Amino acid sequence: MFKIPMSNPFEADMFVAMLEAEGIPYTVVDHSSLVFDGLFQMTMGWGHVEVPEEFRDSAEALRKNFVQEYAK
């Protein structure tokens, strides 16, 4: 699985919508933990989106477009 880091749940939701529109399978992994009170998010970031390796190039292209469009 290819991991694409996400900064927050809103960014993940917008990016996942792009993946769904292209028919790319994905899994959203949130590093939050109630037991450890955010310890993993502080050290590992909010989370990431995983896509199968065969969709890596397509997902990277979407991520590049996403960053250009929304990181203004």
N, CA, C and O atoms as a DFTB+ gen file, in Angstrom:
288 C
 N C O
     1  1       0.836      -1.184       0.000
     2  2       0.000       0.000       0.000
     3  2       0.881       1.247       0.000
     4  3       1.899       1.308       0.689
     5  1       0.477       2.214      -0.769
     6  2       1.179       3.495      -0.849
     7  2       0.487       4.471       0.086
     8  3      -0.729       4.651       0.013
     9  1       1.261       5.106       0.969
    10  2       0.705       6.022       1.968
    11  2       0.872       7.478       1.534
    12  3       1.957       7.901       1.136
    13  1      -0.221       8.232       1.619
    14  2      -0.211       9.656       1.299
    15  2      -0.585      10.406       2.573
    16  3      -1.725      10.305       3.029
    17  1       0.350      11.155       3.158
    18  2       0.057      11.837       4.426
    19  2      -1.005      12.923       4.274
    20  3      -1.064      13.617       3.259
    21  1      -1.839      13.056       5.297
    22  2      -2.882      14.072       5.355
    23  2      -2.686      14.900       6.620
    24  3      -2.272      14.375       7.653
    25  1      -2.983      16.188       6.538
    26  2      -2.788      17.096       7.674
    27  2      -3.962      17.119       8.642
    28  3      -3.787      17.395       9.829
    29  1      -5.164      16.829       8.133
    30  2      -6.358      16.902       8.976
    31  2      -7.504      16.149       8.297
    32  3      -7.389      15.773       7.130
    33  1      -8.603      15.929       9.015
    34  2      -9.710      15.165       8.430
    35  2     -10.396      15.868       7.257
    36  3     -10.949      15.201       6.383
    37  1     -10.370      17.172       7.224
    38  2     -11.000      17.912       6.126
    39  2     -10.221      17.708       4.832
    40  3     -10.805      17.497       3.769
    41  1      -8.896      17.771       4.935
    42  2      -8.044      17.509       3.781
    43  2      -8.269      16.080       3.287
    44  3      -8.374      15.845       2.083
    45  1      -8.343      15.139       4.208
    46  2      -8.564      13.741       3.841
    47  2      -9.905      13.569       3.131
    48  3      -9.978      12.868       2.122
    49  1     -10.954      14.190       3.632
    50  2     -12.276      14.084       3.004
    51  2     -12.271      14.620       1.579
    52  3     -12.847      14.005       0.681
    53  1     -11.627      15.758       1.366
    54  2     -11.583      16.339       0.019
    55  2     -10.772      15.455      -0.931
    56  3     -11.162      15.254      -2.081
    57  1      -9.645      14.929      -0.447
    58  2      -8.804      14.087      -1.291
    59  2      -9.501      12.765      -1.610
    60  3      -9.425      12.278      -2.738
    61  1     -10.173      12.191      -0.631
    62  2     -10.901      10.941      -0.835
    63  2     -12.000      11.123      -1.884
    64  3     -12.253      10.212      -2.672
    65  1     -12.644      12.269      -1.903
    66  2     -13.664      12.540      -2.919
    67  2     -13.048      12.495      -4.315
    68  3     -13.677      12.015      -5.258
    69  1     -11.825      12.990      -4.447
    70  2     -11.129      12.939      -5.734
    71  2     -10.810      11.490      -6.112
    72  3     -10.967      11.098      -7.268
    73  1     -10.364      10.701      -5.137
    74  2     -10.068       9.291      -5.403
    75  2     -11.331       8.547      -5.828
    76  3     -11.300       7.757      -6.772
    77  1     -12.432       8.794      -5.139
    78  2     -13.700       8.137      -5.481
    79  2     -14.150       8.499      -6.887
    80  3     -14.646       7.645      -7.621
    81  1     -13.980       9.757      -7.263
    82  2     -14.377      10.201      -8.600
    83  2     -13.590       9.476      -9.689
    84  3     -14.090       9.279     -10.796
    85  1     -12.360       9.082      -9.370
    86  2     -11.509       8.379     -10.332
    87  2     -11.609       6.858     -10.194
    88  3     -10.993       6.125     -10.968
    89  1     -12.378       6.386      -9.219
    90  2     -12.524       4.945      -9.018
    91  2     -11.311       4.281      -8.395
    92  3     -11.078       3.090      -8.601
    93  1     -10.538       5.039      -7.639
    94  2      -9.333       4.511      -6.995
    95  2      -9.689       4.038      -5.588
    96  3     -10.205       4.818      -4.788
    97  1      -9.418       2.762      -5.276
    98  2      -9.710       2.266      -3.929
    99  2      -8.758       2.883      -2.907
   100  3      -7.620       3.223      -3.234
   101  1      -9.224       3.024      -1.685
   102  2      -8.421       3.692      -0.659
   103  2      -8.838       3.242       0.730
   104  3      -9.895       2.638       0.915
   105  1      -7.991       3.546       1.698
   106  2      -8.294       3.383       3.116
   107  2      -7.779       4.618       3.828
   108  3      -6.640       5.032       3.608
   109  1      -8.602       5.212       4.677
   110  2      -8.175       6.364       5.474
   111  2      -7.717       5.844       6.833
   112  3      -8.449       5.123       7.510
   113  1      -6.499       6.217       7.227
   114  2      -5.944       5.808       8.516
   115  2      -5.745       7.057       9.364
   116  3      -4.954       7.938       9.025
   117  1      -6.473       7.116      10.463
   118  2      -6.420       8.238      11.404
   119  2      -5.535       7.811      12.576
   120  3      -5.790       6.773      13.187
   121  1      -4.514       8.582      12.896
   122  2      -3.587       8.223      13.969
   123  2      -4.073       8.615      15.359
   124  3      -3.309       8.534      16.321
   125  1      -5.312       9.031      15.480
   126  2      -5.806       9.421      16.804
   127  2      -6.031       8.182      17.664
   128  3      -6.277       7.088      17.157
   129  1      -5.944       8.378      18.953
   130  2      -6.177       7.297      19.908
   131  2      -6.719       7.896      21.194
   132  3      -6.063       8.726      21.825
   133  1      -7.900       7.482      21.578
   134  2      -8.470       7.981      22.827
   135  2      -7.637       7.538      24.024
   136  3      -7.494       8.280      24.996
   137  1      -7.096       6.344      23.952
   138  2      -6.323       5.799      25.064
   139  2      -5.055       6.610      25.311
   140  3      -4.698       6.873      26.459
   141  1      -4.378       7.003      24.242
   142  2      -3.109       7.712      24.384
   143  2      -3.245       9.221      24.235
   144  3      -2.236       9.920      24.137
   145  1      -4.471       9.739      24.216
   146  2      -4.752      11.172      24.239
   147  2      -3.973      11.969      23.191
   148  3      -3.351      12.983      23.508
   149  1      -4.012      11.503      21.941
   150  2      -3.393      12.251      20.854
   151  2      -1.897      12.071      20.688
   152  3      -1.289      12.744      19.857
   153  1      -1.287      11.179      21.456
   154  2       0.163      10.973      21.389
   155  2       0.625      10.629      19.978
   156  3       1.623      11.170      19.502
   157  1      -0.099       9.727      19.305
   158  2       0.322       9.312      17.975
   159  2       0.176      10.434      16.956
   160  3       1.005      10.552      16.053
   161  1      -0.858      11.259      17.079
   162  2      -1.015      12.373      16.149
   163  2       0.093      13.398      16.339
   164  3       0.538      14.009      15.367
   165  1       0.539      13.594      17.552
   166  2       1.621      14.561      17.787
   167  2       2.930      14.067      17.185
   168  3       3.738      14.877      16.731
   169  1       3.155      12.763      17.172
   170  2       4.419      12.236      16.666
   171  2       4.343      11.792      15.207
   172  3       5.345      11.849      14.494
   173  1       3.162      11.349      14.753
   174  2       3.034      10.788      13.411
   175  2       2.200      11.641      12.463
   176  3       2.086      11.306      11.284
   177  1       1.625      12.715      12.939
   178  2       0.745      13.525      12.108
   179  2      -0.689      13.043      12.198
   180  3      -0.964      12.027      12.837
   181  1      -1.613      13.765      11.561
   182  2      -3.030      13.431      11.679
   183  2      -3.321      12.013      11.199
   184  3      -3.988      11.241      11.889
   185  1      -2.825      11.679      10.028
   186  2      -3.096      10.361       9.462
   187  2      -2.667      10.311       8.006
   188  3      -1.919      11.169       7.537
   189  1      -3.148       9.301       7.298
   190  2      -2.800       9.170       5.887
   191  2      -3.889       8.408       5.142
   192  3      -4.777       7.799       5.740
   193  1      -3.789       8.463       3.827
   194  2      -4.665       7.695       2.953
   195  2      -3.788       6.651       2.276
   196  3      -2.720       6.971       1.755
   197  1      -4.242       5.404       2.285
   198  2      -3.510       4.325       1.630
   199  2      -4.219       3.941       0.339
   200  3      -5.442       3.806       0.299
   201  1      -3.423       3.768      -0.719
   202  2      -3.959       3.277      -1.990
   203  2      -3.093       2.100      -2.429
   204  3      -1.903       2.063      -2.115
   205  1      -3.671       1.136      -3.154
   206  2      -2.868       0.019      -3.653
   207  2      -1.749       0.518      -4.568
   208  3      -1.900       1.525      -5.259
   209  1      -0.634      -0.196      -4.560
   210  2       0.539       0.210      -5.350
   211  2       0.216       0.407      -6.828
   212  3       0.799       1.279      -7.472
   213  1      -0.698      -0.384      -7.375
   214  2      -0.997      -0.255      -8.807
   215  2      -1.690       1.067      -9.147
   216  3      -1.775       1.440     -10.317
   217  1      -2.182       1.773      -8.131
   218  2      -2.813       3.080      -8.332
   219  2      -1.912       4.230      -7.874
   220  3      -2.350       5.379      -7.813
   221  1      -0.670       3.921      -7.557
   222  2       0.249       4.918      -6.997
   223  2       0.408       6.138      -7.907
   224  3       0.255       7.272      -7.454
   225  1       0.709       5.913      -9.168
   226  2       0.944       7.038     -10.086
   227  2      -0.293       7.932     -10.212
   228  3      -0.186       9.158     -10.191
   229  1      -1.452       7.313     -10.340
   230  2      -2.695       8.086     -10.447
   231  2      -2.960       8.875      -9.173
   232  3      -3.358      10.039      -9.227
   233  1      -2.737       8.235      -8.018
   234  2      -2.971       8.902      -6.734
   235  2      -1.987      10.051      -6.526
   236  3      -2.365      11.104      -6.013
   237  1      -0.727       9.856      -6.922
   238  2       0.260      10.935      -6.788
   239  2      -0.104      12.119      -7.675
   240  3       0.051      13.269      -7.266
   241  1      -0.584      11.851      -8.877
   242  2      -1.001      12.934      -9.777
   243  2      -2.189      13.692      -9.183
   244  3      -2.235      14.921      -9.241
   245  1      -3.147      12.962      -8.613
   246  2      -4.291      13.614      -7.966
   247  2      -3.838      14.440      -6.772
   248  3      -4.334      15.545      -6.550
   249  1      -2.900      13.909      -6.009
   250  2      -2.390      14.631      -4.832
   251  2      -1.702      15.927      -5.269
   252  3      -1.878      16.970      -4.639
   253  1      -0.928      15.857      -6.336
   254  2      -0.251      17.053      -6.844
   255  2      -1.285      18.102      -7.258
   256  3      -1.144      19.278      -6.924
   257  1      -2.311      17.682      -7.977
   258  2      -3.380      18.605      -8.380
   259  2      -4.113      19.154      -7.169
   260  3      -4.455      20.336      -7.125
   261  1      -4.355      18.301      -6.191
   262  2      -5.041      18.699      -4.963
   263  2      -4.255      19.784      -4.234
   264  3      -4.822      20.792      -3.815
   265  1      -2.957      19.575      -4.087
   266  2      -2.109      20.548      -3.384
   267  2      -2.084      21.873      -4.139
   268  3      -2.167      22.937      -3.526
   269  1      -1.970      21.817      -5.455
   270  2      -1.952      23.050      -6.246
   271  2      -3.273      23.801      -6.141
   272  3      -3.290      25.032      -6.108
   273  1      -4.370      23.072      -6.088
   274  2      -5.691      23.699      -6.059
   275  2      -6.063      24.243      -4.686
   276  3      -6.598      25.347      -4.581
   277  1      -5.786      23.479      -3.633
   278  2      -6.290      23.834      -2.309
   279  2      -5.258      24.408      -1.351
   280  3      -5.621      24.880      -0.273
   281  1      -3.996      24.379      -1.711
   282  2      -2.962      24.885      -0.798
   283  2      -2.570      26.315      -1.127
   284  3      -1.446      26.733      -0.846
   285  1      -3.469      27.052      -1.710
   286  2      -3.182      28.441      -2.085
   287  2      -3.261      29.348      -0.886
   288  3      -3.049      30.554      -1.010
